Amino acid sequence: MKKSDTYRNAEKYHDPTAGKAIDNASQQPEAVTWYIKTIKALADIMDLEIVGRVVVKDKKTKTIWH
């Protein structure tokens, strides 16, 4: 599904409310984004490099973020 399709309903009519809800639900929390950036910055300070994907799991919701 293309990004522009998320703002259209099944009949292909423009539906901005549903599109915004889908976008908000699919975004990772700001705390996860901050955490991953911090890990990468710390590795850089220590002259290390992250060579794989950083995966974080929320203990409460069990949601996994990449």
C-alpha positions as CSV (number, residue, x, y, z in Angstrom):
1,M,0.0,0.0,0.0
2,K,1.3,3.4,-0.9
3,K,1.5,6.2,1.6
4,S,-1.1,8.2,-0.3
5,D,-3.5,5.3,-0.1
6,T,-3.7,5.5,3.7
7,Y,-5.7,8.7,3.4
8,R,-8.4,7.0,1.2
9,N,-11.1,4.6,2.4
10,A,-12.2,1.4,0.6
11,E,-14.3,3.4,-1.9
12,K,-11.2,5.5,-2.7
13,Y,-12.7,8.7,-1.1
14,H,-10.3,11.0,0.7
15,D,-10.4,10.2,4.5
16,P,-7.8,12.3,6.4
17,T,-8.9,11.2,9.9
18,A,-8.3,7.5,9.2
19,G,-5.1,8.3,7.4
20,K,-3.7,10.3,10.4
21,A,-4.8,7.6,12.8
22,I,-2.9,4.9,10.8
23,D,0.2,7.1,10.6
24,N,0.2,7.8,14.3
25,A,-0.3,4.1,15.2
26,S,2.6,3.0,13.1
27,Q,5.1,5.5,14.5
28,Q,7.5,4.3,17.1
29,P,7.4,6.2,20.4
30,E,9.9,9.1,20.8
31,A,11.5,7.4,23.7
32,V,12.5,4.4,21.5
33,T,13.9,6.8,18.8
34,W,15.9,8.6,21.5
35,Y,17.2,5.4,23.0
36,I,18.4,4.1,19.6
37,K,20.1,7.4,18.8
38,T,21.8,7.4,22.2
39,I,23.1,3.8,21.7
40,K,24.6,4.8,18.4
41,A,26.1,8.0,19.8
42,L,27.7,6.1,22.7
43,A,29.1,3.5,20.4
44,D,30.6,6.4,18.3
45,I,32.2,8.0,21.4
46,M,33.7,4.6,22.3
47,D,35.1,4.2,18.7
48,L,32.7,1.4,18.1
49,E,30.2,0.8,15.3
50,I,26.8,-0.7,15.3
51,V,26.8,-3.3,12.5
52,G,23.4,-4.9,13.0
53,R,19.9,-3.8,13.5
54,V,19.0,-2.4,17.0
55,V,15.8,-4.1,18.2
56,V,13.9,-2.8,21.3
57,K,11.0,-4.5,23.0
58,D,8.5,-2.6,25.2
59,K,8.1,-4.7,28.4
60,K,4.6,-3.5,29.1
61,T,3.0,-3.8,25.6
62,K,5.4,-6.4,24.2
63,T,5.7,-4.3,21.1
64,I,9.0,-4.8,19.2
65,W,10.6,-1.8,17.5
66,H,13.4,-2.0,14.9
